[in-house]
Amino acid sequence: MDWSKAKTILIISFIVVNLLLILALFNTNETVETLVSEEFVEDSIRLLSNKDIIVPTEIPREIPSLQSLIVEYEDFNTQELNEKFFDGNGKISIKSDGFVEIEDKNEKLTILNSKLLIYESNKTEDSKVLHNNDDAIEVATNYLKDLKFDTSDMKLSHIREGNDRYHLEFSKIYNEKYLESAFTNIQLDNTGITKFERQWLNVIEVGDTPIFISSAPKSMLGLLSMNQVYGKTVKDISLSYYFEPEKHDYIQNPLEAKQGKTIPAWRIQFEDGHKVFIDNY
């Protein structure tokens, strides 16, 4: 074998490979810059407006990536909930596997799969005077604190009022980003809290490698195929941690999911509170 000739061929091969890598990197950067350019953003907004989807808020221009999280659902103990909501005086009824009810006078707490709480009250006597959103937020926040739920990882993401009743939606926050889909929802009127729903996620491990997804301007084009958002106005666009059992390890039985892995997704919330998540496009 002519080692000198082989060495020359090997060197040339390395040079060609390096040139291809540089070219690929250049093209990738050029593509990314195009997808967050002012022209592309304006084109995206124009296409969305053709479906009456209004985007008055700023569209993020970052190159999106987040580390994955291993999360688990907050697990609720029936006896502890009886103490928390009814001072231990509630009547516990096991309806079926994973379905428990606790009742006390005009109040009922339903527990599904130890992770979803639904509290309902049929009280009729006025106990609060709610004049505006601020009053409703104060009452709801105090209610959570009285029940000893940690509010440090919550953010009020939507509030609406109708028929003298307020609806508040609190979302989970981790590292200053939304962690979906966890929720604490509260309904209240002058009688107090009429309904409380909670399904929460806790982080148990943080991944090492960032996961990249498409830019926000490109991802938002996915709204064009969603008839349910036509005519709506976008309120917030933010990169979030997203866990949806149906898309991952629990396709057959999503209600049985206890934990899993998040992926990065664009969280798009509309003025009416409706949310969609786009994890790739």
Steps between C-alpha positions, in 0.01 A plus 500: 500500500617851412479657848590846374212493252261359764602772742430766236156353430422490872597864547287606203206301641529678834508837325188416297313379812591816691385718211167316489455543874575872476256535210230309691553717808481814289178386332347405837582839651371673189173303522459578870564869439241498221237341726535776760551787258266797497377408153414141602324621815292747300410229248394268786279770656343573161420132437349465847289813450347333192339259750404789734773396745625829643855527640536834683776372728871468425604170340820363664806495274716266712647174373283276717635219717433364847632212702254220556358443848389183671177594674249320718144580590431630848363201690206555736420297810130461580532531877725805475255667262214431739695683770600781264152573363260378771704480823467121475118512521424404141338171404734297274345287226704279266295496181737287292868441445662844483173684572440631853253757636501686832179680600417737782163682505488718185856424392649214300858412404565254218842334464588328172804272474651674806606796282192698394298691759154643438339689788141624467286707737125561495498766771237769445572759767719796405830507686711726277452823312680496166519832319769427242782271387729610782246390761463162330878450480541585869228255609633221275860550615402498867296184440807324358714615791238391754508153345882516520560468127834648398434810286866581426495292179165635376418776257155638428477445125136591436200654674151567374170614653148414397161481672654629826743207506877515457712231334872499579761278338840454665786337305814327625831688466845341497816707442278793398334297224162333485491128577196359323262335534459567871212712623328639807164648405264683736144625459346732758215739563355679802435166671873421490683229308252307287743275313868411529693276260864403530738272315860596570845391384824486698848487349715204612788516251651740244650374174852589387449559128295787355224407255448739207170569325386728220496876548184669626418675168519168314321301770211746509418411141367176649200705618385523138378139518314548832143607427428544871732804523369687197372841605697505825758750622837381630583625850829323577764298314760334718736204500385242755571158644224273374385161627215323326459130587295434185801586283757305693507190719131469584321498165261222601430611858594869546297524824732246660812708437697578815814654353677565172726727297426852380591644163536865398189647338367838405212589729255727319226647715208701366309782665207270582734267693518228234850348468676294237843341508721453196803278564620489140401622156 
